[in-house]
Amino acid sequence: MNVKTQSLSPSPASPDNAPNTGAGPDESGEQKESFASFLWFLFKLLLAVLIFRSFIFSPFSIPSESMLPRLWNGDYLLAAKWPYGFSSYSLPYSAPLIPGRVLATQPDRGDVVIFKHPIDKTDYVKRVIGLPGDSIAMVEGRILLNGEMIEREAIDDFEIPLSINTSCAWGGQEATNDAGEQVCRYTQFRETIPVDGSSNGRQYTVLDFGNTPADSFAPTVIPEGHMFVLGDNRDNSRDSRFEARSGDAVGIVPQANLVGEATIIMWSTDGSAEWIKPWTWFTAARWSRIGNGL
């Protein structure tokens, strides 16, 4: 059997018989350029977020009630990163890229600060009470600062609604408020602490439930480069009154461990939200706390 063969030679190119590749000669290059532009955009976005979180603001959550009444378990706050200078602790995962502290300044008494625990390096939040050279003592729960008792007055009890995030801890009393809500009621005081360069002291509220072993101690002079911090919930806080231990009290804190100053509450939840029930994301929010300054 003879098989006839035919040579297939290309015909002249024309719009009618040109093969359809799905992309013109310039389209492939445009796609590559678009992908490169997208990667460049992602890099710039990541860099902007990194700079923002390292040097401007960074979010932190409150996992305990040691700073009641000002901060509640379930609060999410923004900490300003610039007020006390920058160090490796300013960077994500404490990356060792900044030697020492750059543009360092020390906090004022009364500031609510974020810092790294001196031993385990976890984030803690407390209020600054004493600075280098200050003599700090306590007498039956009253702060003695440089030999003078700071002003403290009793005010109306503090009430917090009971929820998953807010139990009634030691020192509190369960009650029902006028709106029929179950709340925990705590004894509350207003303290006024002197601030350098100001004729008026800084005022804040604290909880105190009576004398405990930590409510009285002899005068202690704060070393250079350190700070004495207390929780506002005085009888439920492991602070500078106790020796620093991993996962526990913080002791007298080096200012080199400062991360930032707590500034504003950006979100707060009572802990009742469930991912599979989107409407609970809204019902669990403590709307009256969002946007509150510190």
C-alpha positions in Angstrom: 0.0 0.0 0.0 1.4 3.2 -1.0 0.9 6.0 1.5 1.0 9.4 0.2 2.6 11.9 2.5 2.2 15.6 2.5 4.6 18.1 3.7 3.0 20.6 6.0 4.7 23.9 5.4 3.7 27.0 7.3 1.4 29.3 5.6 1.8 33.1 5.5 0.9 34.6 8.8 -2.4 36.4 8.8 -5.0 37.4 11.4 -7.3 34.6 10.1 -4.9 31.7 10.6 -2.6 32.9 13.4 -2.6 30.5 16.4 -4.6 31.6 19.5 -2.3 31.4 22.5 -4.6 33.3 24.9 -2.1 36.2 25.4 -0.4 38.6 23.1 3.3 39.0 23.0 3.2 41.9 25.5 0.6 40.3 27.8 2.9 37.8 29.4 5.3 40.5 30.3 2.5 42.6 31.7 1.4 39.7 33.9 4.9 39.3 35.2 5.1 43.0 35.9 1.8 42.9 37.7 2.8 40.0 39.9 6.1 41.8 40.7 4.2 45.0 41.5 1.9 43.0 43.8 4.9 41.5 45.7 6.4 45.0 46.0 3.1 46.2 47.4 3.0 43.4 50.0 6.6 44.1 51.0 5.8 47.8 51.5 2.7 47.0 53.4 4.6 44.6 55.7 7.3 47.2 56.2 4.7 49.8 57.1 3.0 47.5 59.6 6.4 46.6 61.1 7.4 50.2 61.5 4.0 51.1 63.0 4.0 48.3 65.5 7.7 48.9 66.5 7.8 52.6 66.8 4.3 54.1 66.9 1.5 51.9 68.4 1.2 48.2 69.2 -1.8 46.3 70.5 -1.8 44.4 73.8 -4.5 42.4 75.6 -5.3 42.4 79.3 -5.4 38.8 80.6 -6.0 39.4 84.4 -7.7 41.7 86.9 -4.6 43.1 88.6 -5.3 46.6 87.1 -8.9 46.9 88.1 -10.7 49.2 88.2 -9.0 50.9 85.2 -8.2 47.9 83.0 -10.5 44.8 82.8 -9.7 41.3 81.8 -10.8 41.2 78.1 -9.6 44.7 77.3 -7.4 45.3 74.2 -5.4 48.4 74.3 -2.9 50.4 72.2 0.5 51.2 73.7 2.4 54.2 72.4 5.9 53.0 71.6 7.8 56.3 71.5 7.3 57.9 75.0 10.2 56.1 76.7 12.6 55.5 73.8 13.2 52.3 71.8 15.1 49.1 72.4 15.0 45.5 71.1 11.9 45.1 73.2 10.1 47.6 70.9 10.5 45.1 68.0 8.4 42.0 67.2 9.7 39.0 69.1 12.3 41.3 70.8 14.6 41.0 67.8 18.1 42.1 68.9 18.5 44.8 66.3 18.6 47.9 68.6 21.6 48.2 71.0 20.5 49.4 74.4 17.8 52.1 74.5 17.6 54.8 71.9 16.1 58.3 72.7 15.5 57.0 76.3 13.3 58.9 78.7 11.9 57.8 82.0 8.2 57.6 82.8 6.3 59.9 85.2 4.8 58.7 88.4 1.3 57.5 87.7 1.9 56.3 84.1 0.4 53.0 83.1 3.3 51.2 81.4 3.9 48.0 79.4 7.2 46.3 80.2 9.0 42.9 79.9 9.2 40.8 83.0 12.8 40.9 84.3 13.1 37.1 84.2 10.7 35.5 81.7 10.4 38.5 79.4 6.6 38.3 79.1 4.5 41.5 78.8 3.2 43.0 82.0 1.2 46.2 82.7 1.4 48.1 85.9 1.3 51.7 87.2 4.6 53.5 88.0 4.8 54.7 91.6 8.5 55.2 92.3 11.5 56.5 90.2 15.2 56.3 90.7 16.2 57.8 94.1 12.7 57.7 95.5 12.1 56.1 98.8 9.0 53.9 98.8 7.3 52.3 101.8 3.8 51.2 102.6 2.0 51.5 105.9 -1.3 49.5 106.1 -1.9 49.9 102.4 -1.0 53.6 102.3 2.0 54.6 100.1 4.8 56.5 101.8 6.7 58.4 99.1 9.9 60.1 100.1 8.8 60.2 103.7 5.3 61.7 102.9 2.0 59.8 102.8 0.4 60.2 99.4 -3.2 61.4 99.5 -5.9 58.7 99.4 -9.7 59.1 99.9 -12.5 56.6 99.9 -15.1 56.9 97.1 -18.1 55.0 96.0 -17.7 51.2 95.6 -16.6 50.0 92.2 -19.0 47.6 90.4 -18.1 45.3 87.5 -20.6 43.0 85.7 -20.0 39.3 86.2 -19.0 37.5 83.0 -16.7 34.9 81.7 -13.8 37.4 81.8 -14.8 39.0 85.2 -15.3 36.8 88.2 -15.8 38.0 91.7 -12.2 37.7 93.1 -11.1 37.8 96.7 -12.2 41.0 98.3 -15.3 41.4 96.1 -18.9 40.9 97.0 -21.5 39.6 94.6 -24.6 41.8 94.3 -27.4 42.9 92.0 -27.4 46.5 90.8 -30.3 48.7 90.1 -30.5 47.5 86.5 -30.9 43.9 87.7 -27.4 42.9 86.6 -25.2 40.5 88.6 -22.1 42.5 89.6 -19.1 42.2 91.8 -18.6 45.1 94.2 -15.2 46.3 95.5 -14.1 48.9 98.0 -12.5 51.8 96.0 -10.2 54.7 96.7 -8.8 57.7 94.8 -5.1 58.2 95.1 -3.2 61.4 94.2 0.5 60.9 93.5 3.0 63.8 93.0 4.3 64.2 89.4 7.6 66.0 88.9 7.1 69.5 87.3 3.4 69.6 88.2 1.8 71.5 91.0 -1.2 69.1 90.8 -0.7 65.4 91.4 -2.0 62.6 89.1 -5.3 61.0 90.3 -6.4 57.4 89.7 -8.5 54.9 91.5 -7.4 51.7 93.3 -9.1 48.8 95.0 -8.0 47.8 98.5 -9.7 45.2 100.8 -7.9 45.7 104.1 -4.6 44.8 105.6 -2.5 42.0 104.0 1.1 41.0 104.6 2.1 43.0 101.5 0.4 46.2 102.7 3.3 47.2 104.9 7.0 47.2 104.3 10.1 49.2 105.2 11.4 52.1 103.0 13.2 51.0 99.9 15.3 53.3 97.7 14.8 52.7 94.0 18.1 52.1 92.2 19.2 54.1 89.2 17.6 53.0 86.0 14.7 51.2 87.7 11.1 51.8 88.7 8.7 50.7 91.4 5.3 49.6 90.0 2.1 48.6 91.6 -1.2 47.1 90.3 -4.3 49.2 90.9 -6.0 46.1 92.3 -3.7 46.2 95.3 -4.5 43.0 97.0 -4.7 41.0 93.7 -1.4 42.1 92.1 2.1 40.6 92.1 4.2 43.7 91.6 7.3 45.4 93.0 6.4 44.6 96.5 7.5 41.0 95.8 10.7 39.5 94.6 10.8 38.9 90.9 10.0 35.3 89.9 9.3 33.8 86.5 5.6 33.7 85.8 4.9 35.6 89.0 5.9 38.9 90.7 8.0 41.4 88.8 10.1 43.0 91.5 11.7 46.4 91.0 11.7 46.7 87.2 14.6 47.9 85.1 13.5 50.8 82.9 15.4 49.1 80.1 12.5 46.7 80.0 10.0 49.3 79.0 7.9 48.6 75.9 5.5 51.5 75.9 2.8 53.6 77.6 -0.8 52.3 77.7 -2.9 55.0 75.9 -6.4 53.9 74.8 -8.7 50.9 74.9 -9.5 49.9 71.3 -11.7 46.9 72.1 -13.2 45.1 75.1 -15.1 41.8 75.4 -16.8 40.0 78.3 -15.6 36.6 76.9 -19.0 35.3 75.7 -18.4 35.6 72.0 -18.3 32.4 69.9 -16.8 32.2 66.4 -19.6 30.1 65.0 -22.2 32.6 66.2 -21.2 36.0 64.6 -23.9 38.0 66.4 -22.2 37.2 69.7 -19.2 39.2 68.5 -21.3 42.3 69.0 -23.3 41.2 72.1 -20.1 40.3 73.9 -18.5 43.7 73.3 -18.3 46.2 76.1 -19.1 49.2 73.9 -18.9 51.8 76.7 -15.2 51.0 77.2 -14.1 51.2 73.6 -12.2 54.4 73.0 -11.5 55.2 76.7 -8.2 56.9 77.2 -5.8 55.8 80.0 
